[in-house]
Amino acid sequence: MNIGKLYQVKKYYWFLYPSKEIAVASVFRDGEAYAAAAGFVCALAAPDYAANYSKYFNCNVSYISPNSIFVFLEQNEKVIKILSTNGEVGWIYLSDFYKDDIEEINQ
């Protein structure tokens, strides 16, 4: 991924965390990986998962949906900082398994 470039989500919902630490913590709680936290859930579950993570981590966790476009701002290992089309800045966990769900948009 290239900083400053536009990217689009193709198929899955991705959780948008307020910090890279929370993004990593959401994936690896109690020593186990949680697939839903790593990026994908169905449309009906996304709001509930985001609300549960918000409550669990005592912060605001939102999500970006399929066909969403964002600007890639920064990367720290497997977490990337983005600016969404809604004006939200946050971090997503870029799981190796689901990273092909995000593609660069040619400008």
Residue, then its C-alpha position, 0 to 999 in steps of 0.5 A: m500500500n502507498i501513503g496518500k493513495l486512494y483505496q476501495v473496500k471490495k467485499y467486507y466490512w472493516f472496523l475502524y479503531p481510534s488507535k493502533e493499540i486498540a486495533v491490535a488488541s481487538v484482534f488478539r484478546d486473551g491470546e486468541a485471534y478473533a476473525a471478526a475483529a480482523g476485518f469482516v462481518c456481514a452487513l447485519a452484524a457490523p453495527d452490533y459488533a462495532a457497538n460491542y467493541s466500543k463498549y469493551f474498549n471504552c471508545n468509539v469503534s466504527y466501520i467502513s463498508p464494501n465499496s467505501i473509499f479511503v486515503f491510506l495515511e500511515q502503516n505500523e506493521k499490520v495496522i493502517k491509519i486511514l481517512s474515510t470518505n465520512g471524514e473519520v480518521g482511524w486504524i484498521y487491522l490488515s489481516d493477511f487473509y483479507k488484505d486482498d479485499i482492499e484495492e488501490i484506485n487508479q487516479 
